Amino acid sequence: MADLPYHPFPKYLQIRAIILRWLSTLKVDDKLPPEEKLAEHFSVSRLTIRQSLKWLEEEGIISRRAGVGTWLAKEIKLPRDQRLTGPIEAFSAFGISISARTIRSGPAQASEEVADKLQVPVGTTVFEIHRLRNADGAPLLWLETYMPMDLGEKISKAAVDGLYVPVLRRMHDPEISEEYQVIEAVSATAEQARLLEVGVNDPILSVNRLFADTTGRPVVFFKTRFRSDRYFYTVNLPAKRKSTKSP
């Protein structure tokens, strides 16, 4: 049997964490939306929702009964660690206020790093968008987005104020996929520190992601800097294979 794939950001764990946070605002016996509604909220399959709810049911946090529905079975006391995890776009569906503002947007010269990822010469004019996102009124992440000029101009004209990849799939190539991802700790620059409200050189969580179209052309490079005291990245390691050898 081949090794199970490595999933750097398993959706069912992310969704479970968001649902758990939301359940903490409910009263015992309050009902949850049906699986199909939750699946619609998170843009995932009902199977993923079932995976998310399974642990909650096993722990007695929720109860489920066919023909009746799912409800909160006991009061939840969240741990002190109140960091968020999971897809940012799903937070608002469960009571977390998300807002964003654009710091700057327009043509820029590609740095060595951006040129390398977009496969263009250093200094080539690319389109950049820098945005700050808040969660419940406090800074959560700083997002730098870099695209080839032709795609960036399309995004700009479309006045996109949310997720860029779904829009690029509609406007450019429906089969755009992720090609590259790196997660590491970095030190906050002066600008990042000011906007994220942390100290200069404080550690922040860095997630870099590159997406390409079906021809292999890089179409968007993201550099996301999270406040590490407000967010953590979920990792699901591959399961170990059982040995078939006799002891």
N, C-alpha and C positions, 0 to 999 in steps of 0.2 A: 504493500500500500504506500502511495506517495505521501510525503509530508504534507500536513495541513497548511494552508496558506497563512502567512503572517498578516494580521489585521491591525494596523497602527491606531485605528480609531473605531472600535466596534460600536455600531449604532445602538444595539440593545442595551449596553451598559450606560451609554450617554443618556438614552431616553429614560432608563430606569432611575437615574440620578435626578433628572428633571421632574419626573412624576413623583418621586419621593418628596422632593422639596415642595411640590404643589400640594400633596396630600397632607403635609404638616399644617396647611391653612384650613383644612376641612374639619368637620365634626364627625364623630363616630356615627356610622350608618348613612353618611352622605354617599350618594352614588357616583361612580365614575362613568364617563362616556363609554359607549360601546366600542368594541375593538375596531370596527371599521371607521369610526370617527377619530379615534386616536391615530390610526394608520394614516388617515387623511391629514391630520394636524402635522405629523412628522414626515409625511411623504415617504412612508416605508410600507412594507407588506404587513399583513395581519400576523404572519409568522414571527416577524421581528417584534411586534407588540406582545405576542404571547411569551416570547423569550424575556422581554422586559418585565412582564407581570409575574412570571413564574416564581422568582425569588421572593417577591412581595407576598405572594400567596403562601409559600412554604414557611415564611417567617410569621405568618398570622396577621400581617398588616392589612391585607385585604381578604375578603371572602368572595367566592364566585359560585353562582348557581345557575344552571341552564334554565332559561325561561324567565329568570328573575333579574340577572345582571351581576354587576360587580360593585361592591361597596367597601368603605373604610371600616375595618373590623376593630381597630384599636387606635388609641391616641398615639401620635408620633412625636417623639422628642429627638430632634436632629442633634447630631454631635456638634461640638464646638467648631469643627472645620466646616465652614460655610462656603467653601470655594465651589464655583460652578464647574461643570464639565459638559461636553457634548456640543451639538450643533447650535451655533448662536441663533440661527434663524428660527429655531424651535422654542426659544425661551419665552417669547411673548405669549405663546399659546397657553402658558401655565403661570401667568401672573407676574412674570419678570419684565419690568419696563426696559426696553431697549431703544436707545436713540443713537444717532450718529451725526457727525458734522464733518464736512470736507475742509481740510486744512489748505490743500492746494491741488490744482488739477490743470493739466495741459502738457505741452511739449517739453521735453527735457533731454539732455545729452546722456546717453547710456554710459554708466560706470563700467569698470572692468567686470564686476560681478553680473550686472544686468545684461551686458553685451554677451557674456559667456552663456547665460541661460537662454536668451532670446536668439542666440546664434547670429549676431550682427557685429560689425566692427565697433570698437570702442569709440564713443563720441557720436554714434548714430543717433538721430533724433527719434525718440520713442515717446509714447504717451504715458504719463504717470498720474496717479491719483493717490493722495495721502488722506486717510480718514481716521478719526478718533471715534471709538464706540464706547458708550456708557451702558452700564447695567444697573438698574435701580438708582440712577442719578450719580453714580460714581464711575470713574474711568476703569475700563476693563481691558481694552486693547487698542494698539496703534497698528493700522494696516497700510502697507505700501503696495500698490498695484502697478505693474509695468506691462504694457502691451505694445506691439508694433503700431506705428502711427495710423495705418489705415483702419485697424480694428478699434483703436482708442478713439478715433474721431467718430466712428459709428456709435460707440457707447456714449460718447459725449452728446451727440445729436439726439440720441434716444432718451437722454436725461435719466439714465438708470440711477436709482437711489438705493439699490439693494445688492443682491448677489449677481456677480458678473458672469460666472460660468454658465448658468442657465440661459442668460441672454445671448451669450456668444454661441451657444448651441442652437438657439433659434435663428440667429442672424447670420452665422457663418458655417457651422458644421455640427450636425446633431450628434456626432460620434466623438466629440472632444473628450479626452481622457487625461487622467493624472499620470505624469511621467516621472515625477521626482518629488521627494519629500525628505526634509531634514529637520530634526528636533534637537535643540540644544539650549543651554543657558548662556546668556550674553549679558554684558553690562549696559545699563541704560545710558544713552547719550544725553547731553544737556537738553535737547529738544524733547526727546522721549520722556525724560524725567519730569520736565515741566508739565507736559500734557497728561502723563499718566499719574502725576502727583506722587512720585517716588523720588528717592535721592539719586543724584548723579552717580553712576557706576553701581547702583543697586542691581542685584541679579533679576533679570526678567526672562520669561520663557519665550524662546524664538522658534517659530515654525515657518519654514520656507517651502513653498509648493510651486511646481511648474506643471502647466497643462499644455497639451499639443493636439493638433487636429489629426485627421486620418492620413495626411501626407507626411506627418512627422514634424511639421512646422510648429515651433513654440508659439502659442497664442496669448498666454498670460502667465506672469510670474508674480507670486504673492510673497511678501515678507510681513509676517504677523508677529507683533511683540505683545505678549500678554503680561499683565501684572500677576506675578506668581503667587501672591497672597490672595488672589481672587479667582484663579482658574488653574485647573490641572488637566493634563492630557491623558486620556485613558488608553491603556495598552492591553491587548489580549494576546498572550503568547500562544504559540502553536502547542497543541496537546501532545504529550509524549506517547510514542507508539509502545504498545505492549510487546514485551519480548516473547518470541515464539520458542525460545530455547528452553530445554528442560533444565531444572536446577541441578 
